[in-house]
Amino acid sequence: MPNQQQAKFVNGSIMRHITVMSTSGAVGLMALFLVDLVDMFFISLLGQVELAAAIGFAGTIVFFSTSVSIGTSIAMGALVSRALGSGNREEARKLTGSIMVFAAIVSAVTVGIILFFVDPILALIGAQGEAAQKAKDFLVILLPGAPLMAMGMSAGAALRGVGDAKLSMAATLISGAVNAILDPIFIFGLSMGIEGAATASLLSRFVLFGVAFHAVHRKHDLVARPTFADLSQHFRAIMNIAGPAIVTNTATPIGNAIVTAQIAKFGADYVAGYAVMGRLLPVSFALIFSLSGAVGPILGQNYGAQKFDRVQQTLSDSVKFVTAYCVVVALILFLAQGFIIDAFSLDGDASSMVTLFCTYIAITFIFNGTLFVSNAAFNNLNRPTWSTLLNVGKATLGTIPFVYVGGYMGGAEGVLIGQAVGSVLFGIAGYILVKKLIAQLARDHEQKEEDVVAIEPAVPVTAFSSFRAVMAEESESAINTDTDKKDAAPKR
């Protein structure tokens, strides 16, 4: 198969590729996040603030587990798209199988550690009493399905890497639909409460894996059963991207855990409001969350094809896309905040958190989106440690001092404001660094091409040298003709 048929992002409109890939991915992500929001809505109907707080505490830990899986899926998108961009489809098939196995193992180890230390972890983020117990019940049911979700997310990344964003979207859509249908059945029909929400989410993990794997394996034939030799051969390449990407992505939930712990000091009502905000945010900004996964294959294929002008354009178009989208969503949230507060039966401290988010915090997500794009660029341009340093820096230097000072000065609302300020600073820093990186890579590539030309023997073409070349050819022809005549003469 020709290279250009495999690498569809090296030609055509970059903005169109970004729009199609991110929109397709966002629909699927929004379906999953919307189910979490519906979970919160159903739980809020039970009228117990402790249950809403429990969802908030459990969600922080589930977010950590999911972020580990996002890290391995980033490796899938980067390596598979790069292999396809260079025209090596068979290597892409082997990588897909190896990374799915790797994703399952890493997720299983992560979940095992979380469940073993679940009580101290919940205490560390501020969960107490009934909220802590209900959060634990939720996690014990849901987390064992994390390895299936990890493989499903990796399969979805492989689909995006080959350019099939629609099937990747379909996997998450079907999974979300199953979750949404089962939620009220288990929560209300079987009177299982928060445990019912966890059970419905667990079953949806099976569906996600089944649909995504079938699409990658059957439609695209992009999975080769990995041998031990394949796993050994690919381990270093996978770890070079997945290791830093996992650290990078888990930095965000760690930062959120710090924020949750600070907010918990001011009471369960604030945590309940923050939990609603935490479910509302990914639904509202699903397009931005999907953008990092969508931009990765576009960057990877163009980097593999050494088209640095398109790499640079992908970065600038992505930031324009982020800015326009966030402005529109922030305006919608501002206008809809009253409806949101009433829908989730929030009042007092809980409603103040949602009001702050919809009025002031949402617009700052422009800088979070810019950082997501920068991370995708670093991961696909062989600088994964750069994204690690940025995200770890944001989760520590960009979070801890800001939320402590914010909490001291403005209470629970001050904690949110402090977190937003840190995000703005690190979003700007990430964009500046990635612009410099792309410019440097382009210069290095041009220098290599110049060096190749320089070492080739260069003979200046002049009128005199052309005349000499013609005379030499005629002389050689005459000699050959004379020799032929001598050979043809009869011997005496």
N, C-alpha and C positions, 0 to 999 in steps of 0.2 A: 504494500500500500504506500503511495507516495507520502512524503513527509508532510506536505501541506494539508493532506486530507486528515491526518492524525492531529496536527497542531492547528486548530481552527482559529486561535486567538492571535496568530502572527500576522493576520491580514484583517482588513475591515475596520469599522469604527470602534475605537476603544470605548467611548462613552456608551455605545450601544451594547458592547460586550459586558461592561460593568452593570448597566441597567438590567439586562436580561438575566445575568448570573445572580446578581444580588437580589433582584425581585423574586426570582424563582426560589432561591434559598430562603428568603424572608417569609414567603408564604408558608413553607414547611416549618420554619422555626416559630413563626407566629402561632401556628396551629398547636405546637407543643407548649409554648409559653401561655397561650390562651387557656389551655387546659389547666395549667397551674393557677391562673387567675380565676377560672371557674371553680377550682378546688377551694380557693380562698372565699369565693362568693358563697358556695354551699356551706362551708364551715361557719361563715359569719351568720348564716341563717339559724344556726344552732344557738346563737345568742350568748356564747361564752367567750369572753375576751382572752381567757387562758388558752383556748384552742387556737385562736388566731395567732397568738404569740408563739404557740408551739410550732405552727406551720412556719413562722418566721425563723425560729431557731433551727428547725430541721432543714429548711430551705438553704440556710447558710452552709450547712455541711454537705447537702446534696450538690450544691453549686461547686463545692471543692472537688467532689468526686467526678462531676461532669467535666470540670475544667481539665482534669487529668486526661480524660478521653478526648477532649478537644485538642490537647497537645499532640496526641498520637495521630489524630486525624489530620492535623497540620502537616505532619511528616508525610502522610499518605498523599495529600494534595501536592506538596512540593516535589516529592521524588517521582511520583507517577507522571505529573505534567511535564517535568523536566525530561524524563525518559522519552515521552511521546514527542516532545518538542525536538529532540535530537534524532527522532526516527527509529528508536529502539523499542518496538512494541513488546517483544518477548521479555525484555528486562522489566518492562512495566508490569507484565502479568506476574512475574516472580515476586516483584516488590509488593504487589497488592496482597498476595497470600502471606508473605512474611510479616507485613505490617499488621494485618488483621490478627495474626497469632500473637504478635508482640502487644497489641492493644489489649487483648483479652487478659494476658498474663499481668500486665501492669495494673489494669483495673482491679483484678482479683486481689492482688497484693494490697492495693490501696484500701479497698473495702474491708479486707480482713483486719487491717490495722485500725481503721475507724471504728469498726464494731467492737474490737477488743477494748478500746479506750473510750467508748462512747460516753460513759458517765462523766469522766473528768473533762472531756472535750466540751460537753454541754455546759458543765459548770463554768468552764473557762470563758465561754461567750455570754455568760450571765443568766442561763436558764435555771429556774428554781421551781420547786414544788410540782404542782400538777402540770405546768407548762413543760417542765423538763421530762416528766414521765411520758406525756403524750408525744413529745418530740422523739423520744427514744423508741416508742412503739411504732411510730411512722418509719423511722430509719431501719429498724430491724426487718420490717417487711419489704421495704423498697430497695435497699442497697444491694442485696444479693443478685438483683437483675442488672447491676451496673456493667459487668463484663459483656453481656449481650448488647447493651446500649453502646458500649465502646466499639464493638465490632460493627454494629450498624452505622455508627457515625463515621467510622473509617471507610466503610463501603460507600457511604454517601459522598465522602471526600474523593474517592476514586472516580465516582460518576461525574463529579464536577471537574476533576482533572482531565477526563476524556471529553468534557464539554457537554455532558448530558445533564444539565441542571434540572430539567423537567422531571426525570425519574428520581433524582435525588429529592426533589420537592415532594413527589408523590409518596415516597417512603415515610417522610415525616407527617404528611397530611393524613395518610391512612392510620398511622400510629396515633396521631392526635384525635382523630375521629373515634377510634376504638376507646380511647381514654375518656373522652367526653360522654360517650354513650354509657359506659360502665360506671362512671362517677355517681350519678344519682341513684343508680340501682344498688350499689354497695353502700353508699352513705346513708340513704333514706330507706330504700326498699328493704335492705337487709339489716338496717339499723346498726351499721358498723362504725358510723362516725368517721373520725380521722383515720382509723385503720382501714376503712373502706376506700378512702381516697388513695391511700398507699397501695392497696391491692390492685385498684384499677390502673394506677401508674405502672406497677410491676408488669401486668399483663401487656400493656402497650409496648414495653421494651421488647418482648418477644416478637411482636408484630413488626416493629421497626427493623429489627435484625433480619427477619424473614424476607420482607419486601426488598430491602436494600441489597442483600446478598444475592437474591434471585436476579435482580436487574443487572448487577455487575457480572455475575457468573454466566447467566443464560443469554442475555441480550448482547453484551459487549465481549464476552469471552475474555475477561480481563483478570481472571484469577487462575493462577497456577498453584497446584498443591505444593506447599513449600517442603523441601527436604531439609535435613539437618544442615547440609552444606549450604543451602540457600540462606537459612537463618543465620548461620555463622558469617557468611559473606556479607549479608545486608545489615548485620547488627550495628556495625560502626556507623554506617551511613544513616540508619534510622535514628540511632542515639544522638548523632551530631545535630539533628534537627529536633527530634522528639524530646530529648532531655531538656535542652534550653526552653523549648516551647511549653513543656509541662510546667517547668518552674515559672515561666512567664505567665501562663494562664492561671496557675494556682495562686499567684501573687494577688490577683483581683479578689478571689473569695477570702483570702487571708486578710486583705484590707477591709473587706466587708465584715468579717468576723470581729475585727478590732472596732469598727464602727458600731456593730450590733452590741458588743460588750459595753461600749460607752453609753449608748442609748438606754440599755437595760438598767443603768444606774438611776434613771429618772422614772422608772415604773413600767408595768406591763402595757399600759395604754399606749405609750409611745412606741413600744416594740410592735404592738398590733398595727399601728399606723405605718410604721416603717415596713412591716411585712406586706401590707397592701401595696405600698409604694414599690417594694421589691418585686412584686408580681406584675404591677402596672408598667414598670420601666421596660422590661424586655419585650413586652407585647408592643408597646409604643415604638420602641427603637429596634424592632426585630430586623429591619432592613440594614441598620448599621452593624448589628451583630453578625449578620450574614455576609456583610461586605468583606470582612477579613478573610473568610473562606472563599468568597467569590473572586476577590482580587488576586489571591495566591496563584491559581492556575494561569491567569492572564500574565502576571509577572513572570511566573516560572517558564512558560512557553516562549515568551519573547526574550527572556534572559538566555534560555537554551539556544535560541536562534541568533543570539548576539545582536538583537535589535534594540539598542539602548535608547534611541529616540522614542520608541514606543513604550519602553519601561518608564521613562521620565513622564511621558504623557499619561500613562496609567496612574501614576501618583497624583499628578495635578488634577486630572479629571475626577479621581476618587474623592479628593478633598472638596472639590466643588459640589459633587454629589452629596457628600455628608452634610455640608453647610446648608444647602437648599432644603434637604429633607428635614433636618433638625429644626430649622426655623418654622416650617409648616407644622410639624408635630407639636412643638412647644406652644404654638398659637392655639391649636386644637385642645391641648390639655388645659391651657389657661381658661378657655371658654367652657370646658366641660367639667371643671373641678367640682361644681356644686352637685352635678349628677353623680359623679364618682363617689362623693362623700355620702350621699343619700343611699346609693345602691348597696354600699357595704355597711350601712347602718353605723357610721362613725360619728363620734361626737367628742367634744372636749379636746384632750391632748392628742388623741389619735387623728382627729380631723385636721388639727393644726399642722401635722407632719405632711399630710397629703396636700394641703393648701400651699405650703412652702415649696414642695416639689413642683407642683403644677405652675406656680407663679414665677419662681426664680431659678430653681435648680435645673429644670428640664433643658433650657437653652444652652447650658454649659456642656451638654452632651456632645456638642460639636467637637470639643477637644478630646473627649473619650473616643469618638469616632475617628478622629485624626490619628490618635495613638494606635487604634486597631489597624488602620491602614499601614502605618509605619511598621508595626510588628509583622504584618503579612509580608511587607517588602523585605525586612531583615531576614525573615525565615526563608524566603525564596531567592535571596541574593547571597547566600552563604555567609550570613552574619547573624545567626540565631542568638548568639550570646549578647548581641547588642539589645535585642528585644527583651532578653532576660534581665539585663541590667536596668533597662528603663522601667519594666513592670515591677521588679523587686524594689527599685527606688521609689516608684509611685506608691507601693503598698507600705513602705516604711517611712522614708523621708518625706514623701508627698502625702502621707496620711496621718501618722502618729502625732507629730507636733501640731498639725493643723486641727485635728479633731479634739485634741486635749485642750488647746487654747480656745477653740470654738465652743466646746462644752463648758469651759470655765466662764466664758464671757456671755454665752447665749443659751445655755442649757441644751436640751436635746436638739432644738432647731440649729443651734450653733455648731453642733457636731456635723450636721448635714452640710452646712455652709463651708466649714473647714475642709471637708472631703472634696467639695466642688472646687475650691481654690487650688488644692493640690493637683486635681485632674487637669485644670487649665494650664498650669505651669509645665507639667510633664507632656501634655499634648503638643504644646509649642516646641518643646525640646526634641521630641521624637521626629517631628516634621523637618526641623532644621537638620538633624543628623542624617535622615534618609535622603534628603536632597543632596547633601554633600557626598554621600556614599555613591549614589547613582552617577553623579558627575565624575567622581574618581574612577569608577569602573569603566565609564565611557572613554576617559582619557587613557587608561591602561590598555584598553582594547585597541585604540587608535595607535598607540605607541608600538604594540606588538606587530600590527600590520605594517607600520613603517620600518620596523626592524627586519621583517621578512623581506621586504622590497630591497632594503639596503644591502643585504648579504647576497642578493642575486647579482651575477656579473652584468654590469651595465656597459654596453658599447654604444657610444654616441653615434647617431645616424646623421652623417653629413653627405653633401654631394660627392666629396672626394672619396669617402669610405664606400659609398654606394657604387661609385665607378670602379674602385678596386675590387669590390665583391663581384661585379659583373665580369671584369677582366679575368679574375681568378677562375670563375666558373667556365668561361670560354676557353681558357688555357687548359683546364682539366679535361674539358670535352675534346679538345684537339689532341691531347696526349692519349686519351682513351681511344680515339678514332685511329690514330697512328698505330697504336698497339694492336688494335683489331686487324688492321691491314697486314701488319707483319705476321700475325698469327695465321691469317688466311693465305699468305703467300706460299707457293709450293716449295718444299724443302728439297735441296739438292743433295 
